Amino acid sequence: MNAFPVNTQNSKLKTPYQFPIPNSQFPIPNSQFPTINYQLSTINDRHQF
């Protein structure tokens, strides 16, 4: 016997992309990523991995 009975009303959970946080609320804007990549590249050049 199945200990977890299947409920046919659980199809409501299949609605796609209901994330509570929109993209505009992320703390890091895309304009800061080149500076992060630049700092990582200078660290890599400095330590020469």
C-alpha positions in Angstrom: 0.0 0.0 0.0 1.1 3.5 -0.7 1.6 5.5 2.5 1.2 8.8 0.6 -2.1 8.8 -1.3 -2.1 10.6 -4.6 -4.3 13.7 -4.6 -5.3 14.7 -8.1 -5.7 18.3 -7.0 -1.9 18.5 -6.5 -1.7 19.5 -10.2 -1.9 23.1 -9.0 1.7 22.8 -8.0 2.8 22.3 -11.6 2.2 25.9 -12.5 5.5 27.2 -13.8 7.7 30.0 -12.5 6.0 31.3 -9.4 9.2 32.6 -7.8 8.4 35.2 -5.1 11.5 37.4 -5.8 11.5 39.3 -9.2 14.8 40.0 -10.9 14.7 43.7 -9.9 15.2 42.9 -6.2 18.5 41.1 -6.5 21.1 43.1 -4.5 23.9 42.9 -7.1 23.2 44.6 -10.4 24.7 43.2 -13.6 26.9 46.2 -13.9 29.1 45.0 -11.0 30.0 41.7 -12.6 32.8 43.0 -14.9 34.6 44.5 -11.8 34.3 41.2 -10.0 35.7 39.4 -13.0 38.5 41.9 -13.3 39.4 41.5 -9.7 39.5 37.7 -10.0 41.7 38.0 -13.1 44.2 40.3 -11.4 44.3 37.9 -8.4 44.9 35.0 -10.8 47.7 36.9 -12.6 49.2 38.0 -9.3 49.4 34.5 -7.8 49.9 32.7 -11.2 47.8 29.7 -10.6 
